Amino acid sequence: MTLDLRLQRAFDNIELVSGIGDPRLGQMCIMSLVACLAGEEHTDSPATASPLIRSFAIPLNDHLPREARQRLKPFAPRIIGTNDGLDARRAEILRTTLVQEILPRLSHHCRRPAGARRGRLGRVWAGLRRHYLRRQIARLHAQAEMGGGRPVLDLQMAGMGGRLLGLCAQEATDPREADWFWNQAIGLLDRMCEVGLEEGRRQPGTPRPDRLEWLEATLQARGPRPETPAGAQPFWLAFAGLSAKPGAPGN
């Protein structure tokens, strides 16, 4: 059986979940899947991964709806080997895209009417959510405009960017607008994973065959994958400050 076929079979039997998950149950977040494929211990902080990509990917993983989250699986092998000292370039890609494309759309999104709400409590809650998003967008704008050269600030910018893209997609009342936010997030992750490959600074990430064999045996022994509730992380978790923090375990 070829490596690509084994990887596809593993993807078919793995569910990406919000939280670090458990590989024995076939449930992992994007970063614990990276760790598994790279042969590391069960963690959402794999040594093989770019810290900037991790800071962006964890909140993105945790805020995506269940079905959309599965789109992250193909990035797991691509993230292997990205801890290559090139995060300054990745941060510049992220910063430029945020300032020129995403932040203007985010600001417009938060100025639009929230739609009809029933009752005083609903109107208050809608106002609190919009106020929270506007504050976070202002903070992200400030982080992005500070410029590069400060890795800690770059990690904060990446974490805030991933979280806000997810939250605004959840808030979108138009499915096309939600798709725009998700597609921007996926596109950014794609571009950050490509850094270093075009000039041969590193080789494409490759899962360890023994890890694929272990996954295959474990998932076969487990049997049918259990169903889990659909949907994204509730907005109130992020609002209460309980969602993933940039640069810290989000699970």
Backbone hydrogen bonds, N-H to C=O, Kabsch-Sander energy under -0.5 kcal/mol:
donor,donor_aa,acceptor,acceptor_aa,energy
6,R,2,T,-2.3
7,L,3,L,-2.6
8,Q,4,D,-2.3
9,R,5,L,-2.4
10,A,6,R,-2.3
11,F,7,L,-2.6
12,D,8,Q,-2.3
13,N,9,R,-1.0
13,N,10,A,-0.8
14,I,10,A,-0.6
14,I,11,F,-0.9
15,E,26,G,-3.1
16,L,14,I,-0.5
17,V,28,M,-2.0
19,G,17,V,-0.6
22,D,27,Q,-2.0
25,L,22,D,-1.8
26,G,23,P,-1.1
27,Q,22,D,-2.0
28,M,15,E,-1.8
29,C,20,I,-0.9
33,L,29,C,-2.0
34,V,30,I,-1.7
35,A,31,M,-2.2
36,C,32,S,-2.1
37,L,33,L,-2.6
38,A,34,V,-2.0
39,G,35,A,-0.6
39,G,36,C,-1.2
40,E,35,A,-2.8
43,T,41,E,-0.7
49,A,46,P,-1.4
54,R,50,S,-2.5
55,S,51,P,-2.3
56,F,52,L,-1.7
57,A,53,I,-3.1
58,I,54,R,-2.4
60,L,56,F,-1.3
61,N,57,A,-3.0
62,D,58,I,-2.3
63,H,59,P,-1.4
64,L,60,L,-1.5
69,R,65,P,-2.7
70,Q,66,R,-0.9
70,Q,67,E,-0.7
71,R,68,A,-1.8
72,L,69,R,-2.0
73,K,70,Q,-1.4
75,F,72,L,-1.8
76,A,72,L,-0.6
76,A,73,K,-1.9
78,R,74,P,-0.6
79,I,75,F,-1.9
79,I,76,A,-0.5
80,I,76,A,-0.9
82,T,79,I,-2.1
83,N,48,T,-1.9
84,D,82,T,-2.3
89,R,86,L,-0.7
90,R,86,L,-1.6
91,A,87,D,-2.8
92,E,88,A,-1.6
93,I,89,R,-2.0
94,L,90,R,-2.5
95,R,91,A,-3.0
96,T,92,E,-2.6
97,T,93,I,-2.2
98,L,94,L,-2.5
99,V,95,R,-2.5
100,Q,96,T,-2.5
101,E,97,T,-2.1
102,I,97,T,-2.1
103,L,98,L,-3.4
105,R,101,E,-0.8
106,L,102,I,-2.8
107,S,103,L,-2.7
108,H,104,P,-2.0
109,H,105,R,-2.6
110,C,106,L,-2.0
111,R,107,S,-0.9
111,R,108,H,-0.7
112,R,108,H,-0.9
112,R,109,H,-0.6
119,G,117,R,-0.5
122,G,118,R,-0.6
123,R,119,G,-1.7
124,V,120,R,-2.5
125,W,121,L,-2.8
126,A,122,G,-2.2
127,G,123,R,-2.1
128,L,124,V,-2.4
129,R,125,W,-2.3
130,R,126,A,-2.3
131,H,127,G,-2.5
132,Y,128,L,-2.6
133,L,129,R,-2.5
134,R,130,R,-2.6
135,R,131,H,-2.2
136,Q,132,Y,-2.3
137,I,133,L,-2.6
138,A,134,R,-2.2
139,R,135,R,-2.2
140,L,136,Q,-2.5
141,H,137,I,-2.6
142,A,138,A,-2.1
143,Q,139,R,-2.4
144,A,140,L,-2.7
145,E,141,H,-2.0
146,M,142,A,-0.7
146,M,143,Q,-0.8
147,G,144,A,-1.0
154,D,150,R,-2.3
155,L,151,P,-2.3
156,Q,152,V,-2.0
157,M,153,L,-2.6
158,A,154,D,-2.3
159,G,155,L,-2.4
160,M,156,Q,-2.6
161,G,157,M,-2.4
162,G,158,A,-2.4
163,R,159,G,-2.1
164,L,160,M,-2.7
165,L,161,G,-2.2
166,G,162,G,-1.6
167,L,163,R,-2.7
168,C,164,L,-2.8
169,A,165,L,-1.6
170,Q,166,G,-1.9
171,E,167,L,-1.9
172,A,168,C,-1.3
177,E,174,D,-0.7
178,A,174,D,-2.1
179,D,175,P,-2.4
180,W,176,R,-1.7
181,F,177,E,-1.8
182,W,178,A,-2.4
183,N,179,D,-3.0
184,Q,180,W,-2.2
185,A,181,F,-2.1
186,I,182,W,-2.6
187,G,183,N,-2.6
188,L,184,Q,-2.3
189,L,185,A,-2.2
190,D,186,I,-2.3
191,R,187,G,-2.3
192,M,188,L,-2.4
193,C,189,L,-1.9
194,E,190,D,-1.2
195,V,191,R,-0.7
197,L,194,E,-2.0
198,E,194,E,-0.8
200,G,197,L,-1.3
201,R,196,G,-1.7
202,R,196,G,-1.4
208,R,37,L,-2.8
211,R,208,R,-0.9
212,L,208,R,-1.7
213,E,209,P,-2.3
214,W,210,D,-2.1
215,L,211,R,-2.7
216,E,212,L,-2.6
217,A,213,E,-2.4
218,T,214,W,-2.8
219,L,215,L,-3.0
220,Q,216,E,-2.0
221,A,217,A,-2.1
222,R,218,T,-1.6
223,G,219,L,-1.3
233,Q,62,D,-0.8
237,L,234,P,-1.3
238,A,234,P,-0.9
239,F,235,F,-2.6
240,A,236,W,-2.1
241,G,238,A,-1.5
242,L,237,L,-3.0
243,S,237,L,-0.6
248,A,245,K,-1.9
